[in-house]
Amino acid sequence: MKKSLVFWIENYFYTPNSFQKLISILLLPLSWLYCFASYIKFKTTKVKNFGVDIVSIGNLNVGGSGKTPLTTALARNYKDSAIVLRGYGRDSKGLYVVRDASEIFCDVATSGDEAMIYAHKLPNSIVIVSEDRVVGIKKAKELGAKLIFLDDGYSKHHIDKLDFLIDVKTKNNRCLPAGSFREKLWNGKKAEILVDGKDFKRVVTLKSKSDKMSLVTAIARPQRLNQFLPSVVSKNYFEDHHSFTKQELENILKKDGSDSLLVTYKDFVKIESFGLPLSLLDLDLEVDEKIFKIIGNYIAKKN
């Protein structure tokens, strides 16, 4: 039931049918109120400087946009960097240092899948999960971070930072609940808009390929993977951040008679401990040099 609802909502936001378009129109009054409240919050928020360089990678819509791979591609180029994120879908609450520049301190249930991706792919960075980003920033600074990347930090208007926004194409550009937008790019709010395929390019590497693979993934809008997929026996989509059980994955392998499960890194960090045969769609990004120049200029002006 939960999976069906999540996929229905994703279609409603990004590829609405006639019935969903009608619902969107009926919800417009609530959407206007939501958007107005978000704007008032933005206008009345006082910006605070925390004495450290902060770069936010975000998007205006709900759902996936590539924030994690973009943040990873940027952060690996800087010494003394930290990633601070909410840790959506984790079983814990409060602040956790997932890793420092030497070791990982917790499991994926505690960190959440996205934080564990950072912990695996950025061995020289600090990774912190915290619902309160200010607490996370202060902890990262305490641990020696000189440059902090906020995963999904656009709406944190009280934090003095450089904002990058990934442009996500949708046929429904209204604010919640009539559309997919959590906020708009408000007048007076400066942000750098990044376009997939122009400002960064996705590069996918298939690792541990087998003859018969079953795709299993729990990412937002999983159809985004289609352009990168090799031949697979079946496609098994789960809701974003789904917590897999070993049994459900074994059932897929048995049903399909597959040699391995084809997964993304977001899935891999949650199921690697099961000891099942896995093939990996490993996503990386090639980032345009101008993005690093924008960050360099921001750091130079701040210091």
C-alpha positions in Angstrom: 0.0 0.0 0.0 2.8 2.4 1.0 4.7 1.7 -2.2 1.7 2.2 -4.4 0.9 5.5 -2.7 4.5 6.8 -3.1 4.5 6.0 -6.8 1.1 7.6 -7.3 2.4 10.8 -5.7 5.5 10.7 -7.8 3.4 10.4 -11.0 1.1 13.2 -9.7 4.1 15.5 -9.3 6.0 14.7 -12.4 3.8 13.0 -15.0 0.2 13.6 -14.0 -2.7 12.0 -15.8 -6.0 13.8 -16.4 -7.4 12.9 -13.0 -4.3 14.0 -11.2 -4.3 17.3 -13.1 -7.9 17.8 -11.8 -6.9 17.1 -8.2 -4.0 19.6 -8.7 -6.4 22.3 -9.8 -8.7 21.7 -6.8 -5.8 22.0 -4.4 -4.6 25.3 -5.8 -6.0 27.4 -2.9 -3.9 25.3 -0.4 -1.0 25.6 -2.7 -1.2 29.4 -2.8 -1.4 29.5 1.0 1.6 27.2 1.4 3.7 29.2 -1.1 2.7 32.5 0.6 3.7 31.1 4.0 7.0 29.9 2.6 7.7 33.4 1.1 6.8 35.2 4.4 9.2 32.8 6.3 11.9 33.6 3.8 11.4 37.4 4.0 11.3 37.4 7.8 14.4 35.2 8.4 17.6 36.8 9.5 20.7 35.4 7.9 23.6 34.3 10.3 27.2 33.8 9.4 28.7 30.8 11.2 32.4 31.7 10.5 32.9 28.9 8.0 32.4 28.5 4.2 29.2 26.7 3.5 27.9 25.4 0.1 24.4 24.1 -0.3 23.4 21.6 -3.0 19.6 21.5 -3.3 16.5 21.5 -5.5 13.2 23.2 -5.3 11.1 20.1 -5.9 10.4 17.1 -3.7 12.0 13.9 -4.9 15.4 12.9 -6.3 17.5 15.2 -8.4 21.1 14.0 -8.1 22.1 16.0 -5.0 24.1 13.2 -3.5 26.3 12.4 -6.5 26.8 16.1 -7.2 27.8 16.9 -3.6 30.1 13.9 -3.7 31.8 15.1 -6.9 32.3 18.5 -5.4 33.4 17.6 -1.9 36.1 15.2 -3.0 38.1 18.1 -4.4 38.5 19.9 -1.2 40.6 19.2 1.9 39.0 19.6 5.4 35.5 19.3 4.0 32.4 18.1 5.7 28.9 17.0 4.6 26.0 17.9 6.8 22.6 16.4 6.0 19.3 15.5 7.7 19.7 11.8 7.2 16.2 11.1 5.9 14.9 7.6 6.5 17.3 6.7 9.3 16.3 4.9 12.5 18.0 7.4 14.7 17.3 11.0 15.8 19.6 13.9 16.7 23.2 14.5 15.7 25.5 11.6 14.7 29.0 11.8 13.4 28.9 9.2 10.7 32.5 9.4 9.9 35.6 11.6 10.3 38.6 11.6 8.0 39.8 8.3 9.4 36.8 5.9 10.1 33.1 5.2 9.9 31.4 5.2 13.4 27.9 3.8 12.8 25.8 1.5 10.6 23.4 2.5 7.8 20.4 2.2 10.0 21.7 5.0 12.2 23.1 7.2 9.4 20.5 6.7 6.6 21.4 5.6 3.1 22.6 8.9 1.7 24.9 9.7 4.6 26.4 6.2 4.2 27.1 6.8 0.5 29.1 9.9 1.5 30.9 7.9 4.2 31.9 5.3 1.6 32.8 7.6 -1.2 34.4 10.5 0.7 37.0 8.8 3.0 38.7 12.1 3.7 35.6 14.1 4.7 33.6 14.4 7.8 29.9 13.2 7.5 27.3 14.4 10.0 23.6 13.8 10.1 21.4 16.2 12.1 17.8 17.4 11.7 19.1 20.7 13.0 21.6 21.9 10.4 23.0 24.6 12.6 24.0 22.0 15.3 25.5 19.9 12.5 27.5 22.9 11.1 28.8 23.8 14.6 29.9 20.1 15.1 31.6 20.0 11.7 33.5 23.2 12.5 34.5 21.8 15.9 35.9 18.8 14.1 38.1 21.0 11.9 36.0 21.4 8.7 37.0 24.4 6.7 34.3 23.9 3.9 30.9 22.5 4.7 28.5 21.1 2.1 24.8 21.1 3.0 22.8 18.4 1.3 19.4 19.9 0.5 19.9 23.2 2.3 18.2 25.8 0.1 15.3 26.3 2.5 17.7 27.0 5.4 17.5 30.7 4.7 18.9 31.6 8.2 22.3 30.1 7.1 24.8 32.3 5.2 25.9 30.1 2.3 26.4 29.7 -1.4 23.3 28.0 -2.9 23.4 25.7 -5.9 20.0 24.5 -7.2 19.6 21.5 -9.6 17.0 22.2 -12.2 14.4 19.4 -12.2 12.0 19.3 -15.1 8.4 18.7 -14.3 5.0 19.2 -15.9 3.6 20.4 -12.7 5.4 23.5 -11.4 3.0 24.5 -8.6 3.8 24.6 -4.9 2.7 21.8 -2.6 0.2 20.3 -2.4 -1.0 21.1 -5.9 2.5 20.6 -7.3 6.0 19.4 -6.5 7.6 22.6 -5.4 8.6 23.0 -1.8 9.6 26.6 -2.5 10.2 28.9 -5.4 13.4 30.8 -6.2 12.3 34.0 -4.3 13.1 37.5 -5.5 16.2 38.6 -3.5 17.4 35.1 -3.0 20.6 34.4 -5.0 21.2 30.9 -6.2 23.2 29.3 -9.0 20.9 27.1 -11.2 22.6 23.9 -12.5 21.3 21.9 -15.4 21.9 18.2 -15.9 23.8 17.5 -19.1 25.1 21.1 -19.2 26.7 21.9 -15.9 27.4 18.3 -15.0 27.3 15.0 -16.8 26.3 11.6 -15.4 28.8 8.8 -15.8 27.6 5.3 -14.9 29.9 2.3 -14.5 28.6 -1.2 -14.3 30.5 -3.3 -11.8 30.4 -7.0 -11.1 28.2 -7.6 -14.1 26.5 -11.1 -14.5 24.7 -12.8 -17.3 21.3 -12.5 -15.7 20.6 -9.5 -13.5 17.4 -8.4 -11.7 17.2 -4.6 -11.1 16.3 -3.8 -7.5 16.2 -0.2 -6.4 14.6 2.2 -3.9 15.3 5.6 -5.2 12.9 8.4 -6.1 11.5 8.3 -9.6 13.4 5.0 -10.5 12.6 5.4 -14.2 15.5 7.8 -14.3 17.7 4.8 -14.4 16.3 3.5 -17.7 18.9 5.3 -19.9 21.7 3.7 -18.1 20.4 0.1 -17.8 21.9 -2.9 -19.4 19.6 -5.9 -20.2 17.8 -7.1 -17.0 15.5 -10.0 -16.2 13.1 -7.7 -14.3 12.7 -4.3 -12.7 11.7 -4.2 -9.1 11.0 -0.7 -7.8 10.5 0.1 -4.1 9.6 3.4 -2.5 12.5 5.9 -1.8 14.6 4.9 1.2 12.9 1.5 1.5 14.5 -0.8 4.1 15.1 -4.1 2.4 14.9 -7.5 4.0 17.1 -10.3 2.9 14.1 -12.5 2.4 12.4 -10.2 -0.1 15.6 -9.9 -2.1 16.2 -13.7 -2.1 12.7 -14.1 -3.4 13.4 -11.9 -6.4 16.6 -13.9 -7.2 14.7 -17.2 -6.9 11.7 -15.9 -8.9 13.8 -14.6 -11.8 16.5 -17.3 -11.7 19.0 -14.4 -11.8 22.7 -14.6 -11.1 22.8 -11.2 -9.2 20.8 -8.2 -8.2 21.6 -5.0 -10.0 21.5 -2.1 -7.6 22.5 1.6 -7.2 25.0 2.7 -4.6 22.0 4.0 -2.5 20.7 0.4 -2.4 24.1 -1.2 -2.1 25.0 0.4 1.3 21.8 -1.0 2.8 22.1 -4.6 1.5 25.8 -5.3 1.1 25.8 -7.1 4.5 23.2 -9.6 3.4 25.9 -11.5 1.4 23.8 -11.7 -1.7 25.3 -11.6 -5.3 25.3 -7.9 -6.3 26.0 -6.0 -9.5 26.4 -2.2 -9.1 25.3 0.7 -11.2 27.9 3.2 -9.8 27.0 6.8 -10.7 29.6 9.5 -10.8 29.5 13.1 -12.2 31.8 15.1 -14.4 31.4 18.7 -13.2 32.0 21.7 -15.4 35.0 23.7 -14.2 32.9 26.8 -13.9 31.2 25.3 -10.8 34.5 25.1 -9.0 35.3 28.7 -10.1 32.1 29.8 -8.5 33.0 28.1 -5.3 36.5 29.5 -5.4 35.2 33.0 -5.8 32.8 32.5 -3.0 35.6 31.3 -0.7 37.9 34.2 -1.7 35.2 36.8 -0.9 34.5 35.3 2.4 38.1 35.1 3.6 
